[in-house]
Amino acid sequence: MNADSDASGGVGVDADAVTGPPDGMVDVREELTPMLSQYFDLCAEYEDALLLFQNGDFYQTYCEAAAETARVCELTLTEREDSTGTYPMAGIPVDNAATYVERLLDSGYRVAIAEQVETPEEASGLVDRAVTQVVTPGTVLDDELLGTGTKNYVAAVRRVGETRAVAAVDAATGECLVTSVADDASLAAELDRLTPAELLVGPDASVDREALSVSPMATDHEAAGMSDDEATERLESYVSNPDAVVESDAERRACGTVLAYAEWTQGDDGPLEYVTRITHYDPREALGLDATAIRSLELFENRGAGASETLFSVLDETACALGRRALDGWLRRPLIDREAIEARHDAVAALDDDALAREEIRAALAEVYDLERLTGRVSRGRANARDLRSLGATLDAVPDVLAGLSAVADDAARLDHLRERIDPLDEVRNLIDRAIQPDPPVEVTEGGVIREGFDEELDDLRATEREGRAWVADLEARERERTGIDSLSVGHNQVHGYYIEVTDPNLDRVPDDYTRRQTLKNAERFYTPELKQREDEILGAAERADSLEYERFREVRASVAEETDLLQALADALAELDALATLATVAVEREYVRPTFHDGGVEIEAGRHPVVEETQARFVPNDAALPPGSVTLVTGPNMSGKSTYMRQVALVVVLAQVGSFVPADAARLPVVDRVFTRVGASDDIAGGQSTFMREMTELTSILHEATPASLVLLDEVGRGTSTADGRAIARATVEFLHDEVGATTLFATHYHDLTGLASAHEGVRNLHFAAERDGDDVTFLHRVAEGPASSSYGVEVARLAGVPDPVVERARGLVDSGDETTPETNGHDERVQATLDGATAAEATTADDALDDVAATLRETDLATTTPIEALTLLAELQDRVGE
Ligand SMILES: Nc1ncnc2c1ncn2[C@@H]1O[C@H](COP(=O)(O)OP(=O)(O)OP(=O)(O)O)[C@@H](O)[C@H]1O
């Protein structure tokens, strides 16, 4: 059904041999013992999952699945004997299954967990087992397996006509999103942005997985909800009026499919109660950042060796997990609605100004647990008493959050809105506080969960139990006195319960009402009718109290679950507040300023790179003034700061639209619709495609998709091919962007002659970075300046490095004979013009190639580490080459 996924569902090893009914049992199917027969059936029912079969304290696997589980989880492979034969067996301890399940997931398996759904006492014969959960990469619920920072989506893609719809569910929080796009490229971009852990592709749709930069597990699932009717029905079990949520049949089907699958993974017993919000969004309502841009701007991932700082890590001063995920989402989808952006700026400004209120809010938010996921667990009936306590503690913090929020001096509409939405849910809070013990055990069936005073019947039972135990505790003293045996003792063990122990020498003094219970080496153990009766009372009361507690606990949990909607709304509001307070904190700590918007170009005063400035002892701020639609060529030696500059411009733009203040002294910006990046070939990770091919593919999408409202960063386009071709492509690209696209562009290049384009095109401008001498060292000032870099900056750097004058002069002469463009004159001779016009004579081409060769060598030479002798040798070599 899933055209794109391979048969193994993305699993690395031969998953079919591991999942499904074990081959070794097929022939003896009818003779299997009832338990193995049950195992066999469940394997057959969940054939694309590795089945964990609970047997007491262990989840067992058999046959090939056992061998694979033992291998992946590094467990011992044992055997199980049965009348039909001996089967390999591997067991995972139920108590810490999470880490093993994680390993299985990492190895590409989905894991079906078949639990005992009745106790051996309840069972008549074989204990009943059922799959209560299928753990898949996209539907993991266990906190231990989920990072707190990001959402974990399972997504489904469906297509009707040209409409490709994507629906995604975050199973841990119940968030459900749906959207559509009109072509495959936008589909890939949207999936890249969602970064689903798991992907279902409907029979009507296709996804080019090669085009994705994420690699979700491909799921080939016979989900219901594939037809329009089924999907509608499925959707109606979540929202009463699906048409208010979905905008097309494709979206309806995508929602139906993803919900059906999510239900299946949760044991397939009806709608998931915690999925209360199905949100439709339009990708065009967010600033378009595709995976390439997210990667090259290092929003979440640092690509430098050994470096770990990213834009997210610099910003992430969030107080709680809710805020962390909100901030992550904001960074993936900056806004494009100016009003909405400014509303965030207003809120950040208000929080920025009021340090006291801000810190009060943040201190209160630090007490907030992961309310989104806790609520998910409560409504799934999976929360334990500790979870309820954490939920209660979160609600306890809410009045403080509100107090802080009310104290904020300045007005901001977003903050007002949050004040209205943040509801301490007093009833829920009181209920949890009254009902649940402050520090309850993990197990909810063994007592110690419900507080005294909450339930009279329970209190009575506990009192009976306590009195009984007190009576037993005093028994030893009483019996010693009655019998006169000083060594008499009262004890308890699991097998025999309470007993009175008398050592052999004293046995003649044992009273008549003692009944023998157990004989030891040097002593006898007895009970009395009264002790027996008390014991029964204690045990009876304890047992009834435990089960009553469990009952009460479930009632409390169910009434909290009734408030799922409100709890989720509260979680959303706290998340937003944390994200805003974080942006305010970062703005204060790192001296960011509030940007303003206008209809002109990008105007940044003393801008900084938010990440590089963190790692650089002295970061040099730079201005940027890019008229709308201009193409700015950035030249300068390697390591002079070109990439950093270009990225910092883009990051300022992105941050501003996230709602953040920006690292600059001032910024006036347009609202940008998309940020495109195409960075140097050398930065590419070797993929299946040749780097040049990849570079050209990326360039194609930029040239097709950029609009006059886009910001484009191009770093050394054309580098991956021959110099002549590369230069030609670079020039044609500049011209096309300038003449046809009109996107504001920053273009870093080593093709020096491109800088001549500035005189022919009004919108093409030059900026450069230069190097200077600092004592004996060459230093890069990292300061941007008008005009192109000197055509002979390599030679210039050689001079600064201390290469002897005659050599420098000779080199300069050689370069000058080819190209005399300098930053001062900003001119270009006829030869350059001829090259630009493409009308180069064969003779000139040969000379060009030699010069290109020299220029390339000069560029690649790291002068900072070149000794004078090496420089001399190099120059001699260059001279030879030009001489030829
Ligand atoms: N404005 C700045 N202030 C201080 N240090 C800077 C600044 N800009 C860049 N740097 C430092 O210089 C290094 C090189 O910068 P960058 O990578 O931007 O140079 P580049 O000109 O793009 O080089 P290449 O042409 O090799 O790609 C950076 O890693 C950073 O440490």
Residues whose N, C-alpha, C, O or C-beta is under 5 A from the ligand:
A	BS01	LIG	Q616 R618 F619 V620 P637 N638 M639 S640 G641 K642 S643 T644 Y645 H782
